[in-house]
Amino acid sequence: MGSKAPSWSDQWGTGGFGSEGYEESEKVKKSNGSSNKKMADAKAAASAGMDKAKAVALVGADKAKVAAVVGAQKVKSGTFAGIKWVKNQYQKRTSSK
């Protein structure tokens, strides 16, 4: 049975696939400058996107605050007008008798 495929010890032995040295050398290869540059670019893009999102959120919050203030003013003036109307109706009724 003389096959030409590498033996088990050749595949898994010293320096082969699965050994500690092989895994460490692969980690070093993967952490070279190109992947670090890509990661830095991705972080910069994400940071710029977050800055835009924060600005949009602040504008949205300001708009919501203005809408709430305007709504509160409308409620206040409507309540005042309603109370004034009820008061006038009561005075008309009591003064006519």
Secondary structure, DSSP 8 states (H G I E B T S, - for coil): ---SS--HHHHHSTTSTTSHHHHHHHHHHHTSHHHHHHHHHHHHHHHHHHHHHHHHHHHHHHHHHHHHHHHHHHHHHHHHHHHHHHHHHHHHHHH--
